Amino acid sequence: QVQLVESGGALVHPGDSLTLSCAGSGSTFSSSSMGWFRQALGKEREYVAAITARSGTHYTLPVKGRFTVSRDNAKNTMYLQMDNLRPEDTAVYYCAASAHSGSFLYTRVDDYSTWGQGTQVTVSS
């Protein structure tokens, strides 16, 4: 089973860039579809981006064109490059691994079985 640890969260200014990392352990990382979610204070966890085992990607509309999800299976690591950050991007960001087929993209919280502990991203002037 995959275990996940996020890193890279920080306090940044609007318009800044930041890259989050999600380090995975376990033999199934490279064959798993992965996702990024975020949860703002007082709100439900929401989908941000997903990537298949072979790096097919999908994004929620508010981040499309600003965020880029990628993975390096040799390093068992997934990334979320975030550009032109906005105050509304402030949240705890979580990475997740799905137990479903690694050929498909998943956007629902319930499609993911393994979660990291989260990393805080704060965008403020």
Order of alpha helices (4+ residues) and beta strands (2+ residues): beta-beta-beta-beta-beta-beta-beta-beta-beta-beta-beta
